[in-house]
Amino acid sequence: MREQPAERYVVGELDDHDEALPNVPAPAEPGTWQAPAALEQHLYALLTRHATTEWADAEAEEEARGDLQLAYLEALAEDLVYVPFRREETSPEPGRRTFHVYDTAVGRLVAVYTRGLLPRPHPYLVFEAYTLRDLADDLPDDVAGIAVNNQTPCPMLMSADAEERQVWRALHHEHWDEDGRAERLVTLRTGAPPLGPLLHGLALGAQMCFVNGEAWNNPHYHGLGLSTEHERLAKWWGVTDRAEWQETQRRLLDRDVTPWYWEFVLDARNALAHRNGDGRLQAVDATAWRECVELTLRERAAQVPEDEIGPDWEEFVAHVVGLVGQVLRYEARFRADGLLAADAAVRSVAAWDIGRASMMARWGYGARFATRAEMREAVVEASEAAQSAHTSWQDFSAGYALGRCLHFDDEEFGGWYQEMLTAHRTLTSDPTSPWNTVPFHVPHGAGLGS
């Protein structure tokens, strides 16, 4: 039987580049480097303080060096570290990965990086994420050490012998907090695009980035490493290859993933408000809204051949009419919790698809299903769609939250809702939030940004 040819790796053909590993020059003046994120700034501060201190003698310096390494390791233990692999040498099963080991004068070393220093995704060299404990377990026994953040202003060479690996495991047990890495606003201090459509489009994913504890303005998405990103896309979206990513990305940008009748119900109220003259959505009578939804559905059905209606038509009509009450109950809770202003209502749930489209572009890029150009184009298209469908970040937030709740929450006001409420409160109040630093409407013709 003839062997099937390997599938073309289109992303590799289109997206190859020379920035596979971080290469960040150290500043000439100690202590002046602006790190991309808080962890790298902390590591740099530790190293700078040690380097600029005058020690009484060699013994004092050696003791301080041990304290420095422990403090550095403690910081690593609180977050993930990233190890580069050739694409063909990694695997979803950690035990089947082939670490790239460097033979050096001080022994066999493996390169390790912190998240903020990762370069833009490379099609052939990828990163896998590890906790310090998992790294201790999975590194080959003959690896003598790890070179952390090599060729950056915050490098550290660490022993990886059996005794040191036990220290790593102990520090992981002491410092690792899975929940502590989620529900936090992370903003890259360097490396983000300038103000423009690309940055605005990235900001559309801020709610989900907050929930996951990822930098909202990072155009070089690696997420939780290649294998975990593949796993998450397959689990939540059924996306396992480039073609499936392209289809899902297009459907999200076209707002074709959210059920059409959610927007239909909201549009009915918008039309009634406009017809009433003052345009106030809250002034629309609920009974008139329900009647409008049902009448419009039945008028549309009257134009369709009877044999195409289907046996569940009446049940469907009841469900759609019932959405009016569901929306009103969610809006009442939104107002009580401050997610909606007292005189506001949800105009559209377009944000639910558009916000996810912004994230899907990044997920596809990190999974090597999309090229850098495709990611950027999709994010900018999402930016344009959001500005067309919504009026402000608050309006976008309410639409996104309602879409998420209609999809997952079933009026339980549980975790799916509480995450959105916490995200909304943080993104509206934190001065570093994109909702306070990026205008919702980007001037037409503004530059794309880098």
Secondary structure as the mmCIF struct_conf table of DSSP 4:
data_model
#
loop_
_struct_conf.conf_type_id
_struct_conf.id
_struct_conf.beg_label_comp_id
_struct_conf.beg_label_asym_id
_struct_conf.beg_label_seq_id
_struct_conf.end_label_comp_id
_struct_conf.end_label_asym_id
_struct_conf.end_label_seq_id
HELX_LH_PP_P HELX_LH_PP_P1 ARG A 2 ARG A 8
HELX_RH_AL_P HELX_RH_AL_P1 VAL A 10 ASP A 15
BEND BEND1 ASP A 18 ASP A 18
BEND BEND2 LEU A 21 LEU A 21
HELX_LH_PP_P HELX_LH_PP_P2 PRO A 25 PRO A 27
BEND BEND3 ALA A 28 GLU A 29
TURN_TY1_P TURN_TY1_P1 PRO A 30 GLY A 31
BEND BEND4 PRO A 36 ALA A 37
HELX_RH_AL_P HELX_RH_AL_P2 ALA A 38 ALA A 51
TURN_TY1_P TURN_TY1_P2 THR A 52 THR A 52
HELX_LH_PP_P HELX_LH_PP_P3 THR A 53 TRP A 55
BEND BEND5 ALA A 56 ASP A 57
HELX_RH_AL_P HELX_RH_AL_P3 ALA A 58 ALA A 77
TURN_TY1_P TURN_TY1_P3 GLU A 78 GLU A 78
BEND BEND6 ASP A 79 ASP A 79
STRN STRN1 VAL A 81 ARG A 86
HELX_RH_3T_P HELX_RH_3T_P1 ARG A 87 GLU A 89
BEND BEND7 PRO A 92 GLU A 93
HELX_RH_3T_P HELX_RH_3T_P2 PRO A 94 ARG A 96
STRN STRN2 VAL A 101 THR A 104
TURN_TY1_P TURN_TY1_P4 ALA A 105 VAL A 106
STRN STRN3 GLY A 107 THR A 114
HELX_RH_3T_P HELX_RH_3T_P3 ARG A 115 LEU A 117
BEND BEND8 ARG A 120 ARG A 120
BEND BEND9 PRO A 123 TYR A 124
STRN STRN4 LEU A 125 TYR A 130
HELX_RH_AL_P HELX_RH_AL_P4 LEU A 132 ASP A 138
BEND BEND10 LEU A 139 LEU A 139
TURN_TY1_P TURN_TY1_P5 ASP A 141 ASP A 142
STRN STRN5 GLY A 145 VAL A 148
TURN_TY1_P TURN_TY1_P6 ASN A 149 GLN A 151
BEND BEND11 THR A 152 CYS A 154
STRN STRN6 MET A 156 SER A 159
BEND BEND12 ASP A 161 ASP A 161
HELX_RH_AL_P HELX_RH_AL_P5 ALA A 162 HIS A 175
TURN_TY1_P TURN_TY1_P7 GLU A 178 GLU A 178
HELX_RH_3T_P HELX_RH_3T_P4 ASP A 179 ARG A 181
BEND BEND13 ALA A 182 GLU A 183
STRN STRN7 VAL A 186 VAL A 186
BEND BEND14 ARG A 189 GLY A 191
HELX_LH_PP_P HELX_LH_PP_P4 ALA A 192 PRO A 194
TURN_TY1_P TURN_TY1_P8 LEU A 195 GLY A 196
HELX_RH_AL_P HELX_RH_AL_P6 PRO A 197 ALA A 203
TURN_TY1_P TURN_TY1_P9 LEU A 204 GLY A 205
HELX_RH_AL_P HELX_RH_AL_P7 ALA A 206 ASN A 212
TURN_TY1_P TURN_TY1_P10 GLY A 213 GLY A 213
STRN STRN8 ALA A 215 ALA A 215
TURN_TY1_P TURN_TY1_P11 TRP A 216 ASN A 217
BEND BEND15 PRO A 219 HIS A 220
TURN_TY1_P TURN_TY1_P12 GLY A 223 LEU A 224
STRN STRN9 GLY A 225 GLY A 225
HELX_RH_AL_P HELX_RH_AL_P8 LEU A 226 TRP A 237
BEND BEND16 ASP A 241 ASP A 241
HELX_RH_AL_P HELX_RH_AL_P9 ARG A 242 LEU A 253
TURN_TY1_P TURN_TY1_P13 ASP A 254 ARG A 255
BEND BEND17 VAL A 257 THR A 258
HELX_RH_AL_P HELX_RH_AL_P10 TRP A 260 ASN A 276
BEND BEND18 GLY A 277 ASP A 278
HELX_RH_3T_P HELX_RH_3T_P5 LEU A 281 ALA A 283
BEND BEND19 VAL A 284 VAL A 284
HELX_RH_AL_P HELX_RH_AL_P11 ALA A 286 ALA A 302
TURN_TY1_P TURN_TY1_P14 GLN A 303 GLN A 303
BEND BEND20 VAL A 304 VAL A 304
HELX_RH_3T_P HELX_RH_3T_P6 GLU A 306 GLU A 308
TURN_TY1_P TURN_TY1_P15 ILE A 309 ILE A 309
TURN_TY1_P TURN_TY1_P16 PRO A 311 ASP A 312
HELX_RH_AL_P HELX_RH_AL_P12 TRP A 313 ASP A 337
TURN_TY1_P TURN_TY1_P17 GLY A 338 GLY A 338
BEND BEND21 LEU A 339 LEU A 340
TURN_TY1_P TURN_TY1_P18 ALA A 342 ASP A 343
HELX_RH_AL_P HELX_RH_AL_P13 ALA A 350 GLY A 366
TURN_TY1_P TURN_TY1_P19 ALA A 367 ARG A 368
BEND BEND22 PHE A 369 ALA A 370
HELX_RH_AL_P HELX_RH_AL_P14 ARG A 372 ALA A 389
BEND BEND23 THR A 391 SER A 392
HELX_RH_AL_P HELX_RH_AL_P15 TRP A 393 ARG A 404
HELX_RH_PI_P HELX_RH_PI_P1 CYS A 405 ASP A 409
TURN_TY1_P TURN_TY1_P20 ASP A 410 GLU A 411
BEND BEND24 GLY A 414 GLY A 414
HELX_RH_AL_P HELX_RH_AL_P16 GLY A 415 SER A 429
TURN_TY1_P TURN_TY1_P21 PRO A 431 THR A 432
BEND BEND25 SER A 433 SER A 433
HELX_RH_AL_P HELX_RH_AL_P17 PRO A 434 THR A 437
BEND BEND26 VAL A 438 VAL A 438
BEND BEND27 PHE A 440 HIS A 441
HELX_LH_PP_P HELX_LH_PP_P5 VAL A 442 PRO A 443
TURN_TY1_P TURN_TY1_P22 HIS A 444 GLY A 445
#
